[in-house]
Amino acid sequence: MKKNKTTLAYECKIFDVWEEEFDLPNGKTAKQTWIDHKPTVAIVAVNEKNELLLIKQYRNAVKKDLLEIPAGSLDGTAESPAVCAQRELAEETGFQAKTIVKLFEGYLLPGYCNEYMYFFLAKDLIHAPLTPDDDEFIETMPVSFSKAQELLNNGEIIDAKTVLGIMLAEKYLQQTS
């Protein structure tokens, strides 16, 4: 597709909003708005009791507390996804992992955003807290895989990356045990 005109409409610390005109295969022109987002990570952390470390935090966009797996954005192009996963895990749960396994990577919302997320399984956790971001007020909640499934079934887990991360980790752990 040939781009005709691209305009930066808005920018902030983790994403930019662009408006773009481009030619369609049928010769017509389309205009779309899309979000240019930093790459991100999501971490399914499993402790020595085989519990998932979920986090509970307020999400202003949906005006409620959500149960999620730890996640965050890469700090620039020099930080690898695995290093980012360790940093975010330490900031959000107080732990780092001796073992970290990439489970999946892909686009989250390609209809209007290029956010690319790396999903990791973190095991063999060690206490190694980092200071959380100034705007993060997080409660860590260890839960069993069966409790996580119950929370999902009753609508208490409604974050899609969390659902996908738990499913990927559970499948990986079943295949490797």
Contacts in CASP RR format, 6 or more apart in sequence:
PFRMAT RR
TARGET T0000
AUTHOR 0000-0000-0000
METHOD contacts of the structure
MODEL  1
MKKNKTTLAYECKIFDVWEEEFDLPNGKTAKQTWIDHKPTVAIVAVNEKN
ELLLIKQYRNAVKKDLLEIPAGSLDGTAESPAVCAQRELAEETGFQAKTI
VKLFEGYLLPGYCNEYMYFFLAKDLIHAPLTPDDDEFIETMPVSFSKAQE
LLNNGEIIDAKTVLGIMLAEKYLQQTS
1 22 0 8 1.000
1 23 0 8 1.000
1 24 0 8 1.000
1 25 0 8 1.000
2 22 0 8 1.000
2 23 0 8 1.000
3 20 0 8 1.000
3 21 0 8 1.000
3 22 0 8 1.000
4 21 0 8 1.000
4 22 0 8 1.000
4 23 0 8 1.000
4 29 0 8 1.000
5 20 0 8 1.000
5 21 0 8 1.000
6 18 0 8 1.000
6 19 0 8 1.000
6 20 0 8 1.000
6 21 0 8 1.000
7 18 0 8 1.000
7 19 0 8 1.000
7 20 0 8 1.000
8 16 0 8 1.000
8 17 0 8 1.000
8 18 0 8 1.000
9 17 0 8 1.000
9 18 0 8 1.000
9 19 0 8 1.000
9 33 0 8 1.000
10 16 0 8 1.000
10 17 0 8 1.000
11 17 0 8 1.000
14 37 0 8 1.000
14 38 0 8 1.000
14 73 0 8 1.000
15 35 0 8 1.000
15 36 0 8 1.000
15 37 0 8 1.000
15 38 0 8 1.000
15 113 0 8 1.000
15 115 0 8 1.000
16 35 0 8 1.000
16 36 0 8 1.000
17 33 0 8 1.000
17 34 0 8 1.000
17 35 0 8 1.000
17 36 0 8 1.000
18 33 0 8 1.000
18 34 0 8 1.000
18 35 0 8 1.000
18 36 0 8 1.000
19 31 0 8 1.000
19 32 0 8 1.000
19 33 0 8 1.000
20 31 0 8 1.000
20 32 0 8 1.000
20 33 0 8 1.000
20 34 0 8 1.000
21 29 0 8 1.000
21 30 0 8 1.000
21 31 0 8 1.000
22 29 0 8 1.000
22 30 0 8 1.000
22 32 0 8 1.000
23 29 0 8 1.000
23 30 0 8 1.000
24 30 0 8 1.000
32 112 0 8 1.000
33 112 0 8 1.000
34 111 0 8 1.000
34 112 0 8 1.000
34 113 0 8 1.000
34 114 0 8 1.000
35 109 0 8 1.000
35 112 0 8 1.000
35 113 0 8 1.000
35 114 0 8 1.000
35 115 0 8 1.000
36 114 0 8 1.000
37 73 0 8 1.000
37 113 0 8 1.000
37 114 0 8 1.000
37 115 0 8 1.000
37 116 0 8 1.000
38 73 0 8 1.000
38 74 0 8 1.000
38 76 0 8 1.000
38 115 0 8 1.000
39 73 0 8 1.000
39 74 0 8 1.000
39 81 0 8 1.000
39 115 0 8 1.000
39 116 0 8 1.000
39 117 0 8 1.000
39 118 0 8 1.000
40 71 0 8 1.000
40 72 0 8 1.000
40 73 0 8 1.000
40 74 0 8 1.000
40 108 0 8 1.000
40 115 0 8 1.000
40 116 0 8 1.000
40 117 0 8 1.000
40 118 0 8 1.000
41 71 0 8 1.000
41 72 0 8 1.000
41 73 0 8 1.000
41 74 0 8 1.000
41 81 0 8 1.000
41 84 0 8 1.000
41 85 0 8 1.000
41 88 0 8 1.000
41 117 0 8 1.000
41 118 0 8 1.000
41 119 0 8 1.000
41 120 0 8 1.000
42 69 0 8 1.000
42 70 0 8 1.000
42 71 0 8 1.000
42 72 0 8 1.000
42 117 0 8 1.000
42 118 0 8 1.000
42 119 0 8 1.000
42 120 0 8 1.000
42 161 0 8 1.000
42 162 0 8 1.000
42 164 0 8 1.000
42 165 0 8 1.000
43 69 0 8 1.000
43 70 0 8 1.000
43 71 0 8 1.000
43 85 0 8 1.000
43 88 0 8 1.000
43 89 0 8 1.000
43 119 0 8 1.000
43 120 0 8 1.000
43 121 0 8 1.000
43 122 0 8 1.000
44 52 0 8 1.000
44 69 0 8 1.000
44 103 0 8 1.000
44 119 0 8 1.000
44 120 0 8 1.000
44 121 0 8 1.000
44 122 0 8 1.000
44 165 0 8 1.000
44 166 0 8 1.000
44 168 0 8 1.000
44 169 0 8 1.000
45 52 0 8 1.000
45 53 0 8 1.000
45 69 0 8 1.000
45 70 0 8 1.000
45 89 0 8 1.000
45 93 0 8 1.000
45 95 0 8 1.000
45 97 0 8 1.000
45 122 0 8 1.000
45 123 0 8 1.000
45 125 0 8 1.000
46 52 0 8 1.000
46 53 0 8 1.000
46 121 0 8 1.000
46 122 0 8 1.000
46 123 0 8 1.000
46 125 0 8 1.000
46 169 0 8 1.000
46 173 0 8 1.000
47 53 0 8 1.000
47 95 0 8 1.000
47 125 0 8 1.000
47 142 0 8 1.000
48 125 0 8 1.000
49 142 0 8 1.000
50 144 0 8 1.000
50 145 0 8 1.000
51 142 0 8 1.000
51 143 0 8 1.000
51 144 0 8 1.000
52 69 0 8 1.000
52 142 0 8 1.000
52 143 0 8 1.000
52 144 0 8 1.000
52 145 0 8 1.000
52 148 0 8 1.000
52 166 0 8 1.000
52 169 0 8 1.000
53 69 0 8 1.000
53 70 0 8 1.000
53 93 0 8 1.000
53 95 0 8 1.000
53 125 0 8 1.000
53 140 0 8 1.000
53 141 0 8 1.000
53 142 0 8 1.000
54 67 0 8 1.000
54 68 0 8 1.000
54 69 0 8 1.000
54 140 0 8 1.000
54 141 0 8 1.000
54 142 0 8 1.000
54 143 0 8 1.000
54 148 0 8 1.000
54 151 0 8 1.000
54 157 0 8 1.000
54 162 0 8 1.000
55 67 0 8 1.000
55 68 0 8 1.000
55 69 0 8 1.000
55 70 0 8 1.000
55 92 0 8 1.000
55 93 0 8 1.000
55 138 0 8 1.000
55 139 0 8 1.000
55 140 0 8 1.000
55 141 0 8 1.000
56 65 0 8 1.000
56 66 0 8 1.000
56 67 0 8 1.000
56 68 0 8 1.000
56 138 0 8 1.000
56 139 0 8 1.000
56 141 0 8 1.000
57 65 0 8 1.000
57 66 0 8 1.000
57 68 0 8 1.000
57 136 0 8 1.000
57 137 0 8 1.000
57 138 0 8 1.000
57 139 0 8 1.000
58 64 0 8 1.000
58 65 0 8 1.000
58 66 0 8 1.000
58 137 0 8 1.000
59 65 0 8 1.000
59 66 0 8 1.000
66 158 0 8 1.000
66 159 0 8 1.000
67 141 0 8 1.000
67 151 0 8 1.000
67 156 0 8 1.000
67 157 0 8 1.000
67 159 0 8 1.000
67 162 0 8 1.000
68 157 0 8 1.000
68 159 0 8 1.000
68 161 0 8 1.000
68 162 0 8 1.000
69 161 0 8 1.000
69 162 0 8 1.000
69 165 0 8 1.000
69 166 0 8 1.000
70 88 0 8 1.000
70 89 0 8 1.000
70 91 0 8 1.000
70 92 0 8 1.000
70 93 0 8 1.000
71 88 0 8 1.000
71 117 0 8 1.000
71 161 0 8 1.000
72 84 0 8 1.000
72 88 0 8 1.000
73 84 0 8 1.000
74 81 0 8 1.000
74 84 0 8 1.000
75 84 0 8 1.000
75 87 0 8 1.000
79 87 0 8 1.000
81 102 0 8 1.000
81 105 0 8 1.000
81 118 0 8 1.000
81 120 0 8 1.000
82 100 0 8 1.000
82 102 0 8 1.000
82 120 0 8 1.000
84 118 0 8 1.000
85 100 0 8 1.000
85 118 0 8 1.000
85 120 0 8 1.000
85 122 0 8 1.000
86 96 0 8 1.000
86 97 0 8 1.000
86 100 0 8 1.000
86 122 0 8 1.000
87 130 0 8 1.000
89 95 0 8 1.000
89 96 0 8 1.000
89 97 0 8 1.000
89 122 0 8 1.000
90 96 0 8 1.000
90 128 0 8 1.000
90 129 0 8 1.000
90 130 0 8 1.000
91 129 0 8 1.000
91 130 0 8 1.000
91 131 0 8 1.000
91 132 0 8 1.000
91 133 0 8 1.000
91 136 0 8 1.000
92 132 0 8 1.000
92 136 0 8 1.000
92 138 0 8 1.000
92 140 0 8 1.000
93 138 0 8 1.000
93 140 0 8 1.000
94 127 0 8 1.000
94 128 0 8 1.000
94 129 0 8 1.000
94 130 0 8 1.000
94 140 0 8 1.000
95 122 0 8 1.000
95 125 0 8 1.000
95 126 0 8 1.000
95 127 0 8 1.000
95 128 0 8 1.000
95 129 0 8 1.000
96 122 0 8 1.000
96 125 0 8 1.000
96 126 0 8 1.000
96 128 0 8 1.000
97 122 0 8 1.000
97 123 0 8 1.000
97 124 0 8 1.000
97 125 0 8 1.000
97 126 0 8 1.000
98 123 0 8 1.000
98 124 0 8 1.000
98 125 0 8 1.000
98 126 0 8 1.000
99 122 0 8 1.000
99 123 0 8 1.000
99 124 0 8 1.000
100 120 0 8 1.000
100 121 0 8 1.000
100 122 0 8 1.000
100 123 0 8 1.000
101 120 0 8 1.000
101 121 0 8 1.000
101 123 0 8 1.000
101 172 0 8 1.000
102 118 0 8 1.000
102 119 0 8 1.000
102 120 0 8 1.000
103 119 0 8 1.000
103 120 0 8 1.000
103 121 0 8 1.000
103 165 0 8 1.000
103 168 0 8 1.000
103 169 0 8 1.000
103 172 0 8 1.000
104 118 0 8 1.000
104 119 0 8 1.000
104 164 0 8 1.000
104 165 0 8 1.000
104 168 0 8 1.000
105 116 0 8 1.000
105 117 0 8 1.000
105 118 0 8 1.000
105 119 0 8 1.000
106 116 0 8 1.000
106 117 0 8 1.000
106 118 0 8 1.000
107 113 0 8 1.000
107 114 0 8 1.000
107 115 0 8 1.000
107 116 0 8 1.000
107 117 0 8 1.000
108 115 0 8 1.000
108 116 0 8 1.000
108 117 0 8 1.000
108 160 0 8 1.000
108 161 0 8 1.000
109 115 0 8 1.000
117 161 0 8 1.000
119 161 0 8 1.000
119 164 0 8 1.000
119 165 0 8 1.000
119 168 0 8 1.000
121 168 0 8 1.000
121 169 0 8 1.000
121 172 0 8 1.000
121 173 0 8 1.000
132 138 0 8 1.000
143 151 0 8 1.000
145 166 0 8 1.000
145 170 0 8 1.000
148 157 0 8 1.000
148 166 0 8 1.000
149 166 0 8 1.000
151 157 0 8 1.000
152 163 0 8 1.000
152 166 0 8 1.000
157 163 0 8 1.000
157 166 0 8 1.000
END
